[in-house]
């Protein structure tokens, strides 16, 4: 709940008040981390995401929203396939803050029951740009069904990512 609220607040503040990322490159992000960090049961999380450069129809004026598509699998065979929008906010010449929001399909497998197949993800990522234009990032996200199902336990995950420009 708090992560989602913080993500929305930062996103709204950043629309006009901070610099826009200076690149429209496409990226491939691979991530590894912890699924459901609030649970005592350890479960790894693996992700791959395609981060598209700006599309002018989705980026009126200073908004600069960028689409992304991804797949996540965790150590208990839970799967999440999603797409969404993100915004790169330049904090310094090498540091970015990227809030994002996605919607997708969740298949529980032997993992945590999230209460519904349709799930929403809000995420905050901070990344550092390397000399090669690639980035290293750490992010935290919240996935929940927005009370569409009878239950809505939600999960938080934290991952480290290598983001390769191409």
N, C-alpha and C positions, 0 to 999 in steps of 0.2 A: 504494500500500500504506500509506504513512505517513498520507496524508490520510484514508483510510478508518478507520484505527485512531484517529487523533485525533478524528475525527467521532464515533465510537462512545464514546470516553472522555468527551468533553464532554457528549454526550447523556445518558449514565448518571449523571454527576455532577450534571447539572442537574435531574434528575427531581424531587428534593425540596429542593435546597439554594438555588435562586435564585427570584426572583419570577417570576410568570407574567405574560405580556402582558395588558394591561388591555382588550383589544378582541377582539371576535369578528367583526369586519368581514370581508367578502370583499374580495379584491384581484385585480387583473389586472396581471401582471408582464410587461414587455417587456425583452428583454436583447440586448446586442451585446457581442462579445468575441472571444477567440482560442480556436480548437479545437486541442487537442493542443499545449499550450504547450512540451512537451519536444522537439518535432520541429522541425527546421530549415525545413521547408516551411510557409509561412504559409497558414492557412485560417481565414477568419472564421467566427464562430458567431452564429446568431440564434435567439432563443427567445421563446416566449410561454407563459405559465403562468396557470392559474386557481387561486388560493389560497383555499380555502374556510375560513370561520370554524369554530370548534369544533363538533363533533358530540358530544353527551353520551355516546352509546354507545361512541365511540372515546376518550373522555376521562375515565376513572374517576379520581376523587380529584384529585390534583395533577398528573397526567400531561399533560393538555392537548395531546394530539396533534391535528394539523389535517391534513386531506387536501389534496392538490394534484394537478393534472393538467397535462401539458404536451407541447409539441412543440418539437423542435430541428431546425434544418437548418444545415449548414455550407457553406462556399464550394466544396466538392468534391461537392456534391449528396448527402452523407450525411444520413440522417434518423433521428431517435430520438423515439418516441412513448412516453410513460411516465405513471405515476401513483405516488404515494407518500404518506408522512407526514412532517410537519415539526413542530418545536416552537420557538415564539418565547420566547426568554429575555431578560428585561428587564435590561439592563446599567445604564441610566440612564433618565431620563424621556423621552429621545429616541433612545436607542441600543438596538438589539436584536442578539442573536446567534441565528442560526437554523440548527441542524443539521437535515439531512433525509436521507431514504433513499427511493429509488424503484426500480421495476422496470419494464422496458419492452422494446419491439421496436426493433431497430436495423436499418436498411437502408443498406448500405455505399455505394451509388452508386459514385462514382469516388474515394471517401474511403478512409481507413485501414480495413483488414480487422481487425475486433475478434474474429474467430474463432467467433462464434456469433450467432444472431439475438436471443436473450434476453440482455439486459444489465442490470446493476445500477448505480445511481448513488448515491454518497454525496457530500454537499456541506456546506460551511460557508459561511454568508453573514453579513455584518455590514451592518446598515442604519441609516439615520438618518431619523427621522420629521420631516417638514416641518410647518409650521403648518397646512397643508391636510389633514393626516392621511395624505397620501401619503408614500412613502419613496423614498430613493435608496440603492442597495446595491451592494456588490461581493462576489463569491463565487468560490470555487474548488471544483471537483468532480473526482471520479474516476469513470470509467465502465469497467466490466470485466464479463466473463462468469463470474466466480468459478470459473474452470477447468472450466466445463461443456463447452467446445469443446476441440479438439486444441491450439489455441494461445490464449493469453490476454494479448495485449500491453497492453491497457488504454490509456486516454488521460486526461489532465488538461486541464481547460479553465478559463479565467478570464473572467468577464463583469462588466459594469456593467449594473445594472437600474434601471428606473423602475417603481415599484410603486404602482398607483393604487387607492385605496380606493373602494368603492361599496356 
